Amino acid sequence: MYGGSEAIRLGLIPGLYGFKGFVCTSNLPEGTNGAIICDSAIGVASRYLYPGTEGAYPEAWSATDEDGFTIGYRRFMDLCTGSNKFAADVLFGAKILQPSKIVRLA
């Protein structure tokens, strides 16, 4: 039984079975039941995409969380319908940096 809110808010349970974190997913390659991954084995990078048309949006900004992940935001109005719109986008990638620090569970 676990009493923290991290499982619902973040999708992980910290400290489960003595590991830094435990994440459940159904998005694994065929024949893989899970993996034990060192937190430095995979690198993730993100970048803010400035709007391509200068002055197209009355508000455009970026926000970066404590882990360095950056998301761009835009607020604008659809002049045809008169409705306000809010959009967020991110350019990000991930790469395995240290394959020897990943144990595949088949």
Buried (B, 14 or more C-beta within 10 A) or exposed (E): EEEEEEBEEEEBBEEEEEBEBBBEEEEEEEEEEBBEBEEEBBEEEBEBBEEEEEEEBEEBEBEEEEEEEBBBBBEBEEEEEEEEEEEEEEEEEEEEEEEEBEEBEE
